[in-house]
Amino acid sequence: MAPDTHPAFRPCIVVPFFNHAQAIAGTIGALRQLGLPCWLVDDGSDATATPVLDELARQEAGWLHLIRYQPNQGKGEAVMRGCAAAHAQGHSHAVQVDADGQHDIGDIPALLALAAANPRALVTGVPVYDASVPRGRLYGRYITHFWVWLHTLSFEIRDSMCGFRVYPLSESLELWRSERVGRRMDFDTDIMVRLWWRGTPVLSRPTRVTYPQDGVSHFNMLRDNLRISWMHTRLFCGMLLRLPRLLRRRFSGKPA
């Protein structure tokens, strides 16, 4: 893809948060070094997280913006509320970073450089796991990879589940407001596929991902697998409706 420099490229960071009180200070401390405004979005955490977030907001006032709401509504809601707040302040792109310390903060400059050269693209990390990754989560990803390749009739999306990515805000918010996009564990894949359907390129870069030994996982094996299965059913139906355009896109090499 040819470089497409955008003079109004103004990036920021969005961190969705739900009960990761032990890890969040370390994540925010690492992000501080980047010198970018950050929206920390508390997605209905319990009372034990309140003093931790209040102290962070006090210590990091000026560059860290805390958004709170109740009850918990899901990662997608948190990410897009942060994106909407950042966009209202004139930002063009947002780096989504998990609160639990999984992502390699040192890779953010490289992701942003790729986004700056291709401002209409969704730039995403492709995980390179170490030995800490749960085997079930690792193997389960390949099921979603297969379905995403089918939904798009393309291998352009190498990994749709990594929550370490740079969103072009105008395109992402317009999609969020006009279509039904998953709010919870189905969010990352759902919004990426739908953006790709609309012609947003997806550019990938390898990034290290670590599962902290004391990390808190909110993945519910039964409920979230059912939610993801329903998401794939909806996306497959959407692929069938778009089949002529997707075939033209595949064989012409141009966005639909």
Salt bridges, closest charged atoms under 4 A:
ASP4 OD2 - ARG120 NH1 2.18
ASP42 OD2 - ARG68 NE 3.48
ASP54 OD1 - ARG68 NH2 2.89
GLU55 OE2 - ARG58 NH2 2.45
GLU60 OE2 - ARG32 NH2 2.49
GLU77 OE2 - ARG81 NE 2.93
GLU77 OE1 - ARG183 NE 3.34
ASP98 OD1 - LYS75 NZ 3.58
ASP98 OD2 - HIS103 NE2 3.65
ASP104 OD2 - ARG208 NH2 2.83
ASP107 OD1 - ARG205 NH1 3.68
ASP159 OD1 - ARG141 NH2 2.80
ASP159 OD2 - HIS145 NE2 3.55
GLU174 OE1 - ARG198 NH1 2.17
GLU179 OE1 - ARG194 NH1 3.05
GLU179 OE2 - ARG198 NH2 2.94
ASP188 OD2 - LYS75 NZ 2.69
ASP188 OD1 - ARG165 NH1 3.97
ASP190 OD1 - ARG194 NE 2.80
ASP190 OD2 - ARG234 NH2 3.55
ASP224 OD1 - ARG227 NH1 2.67
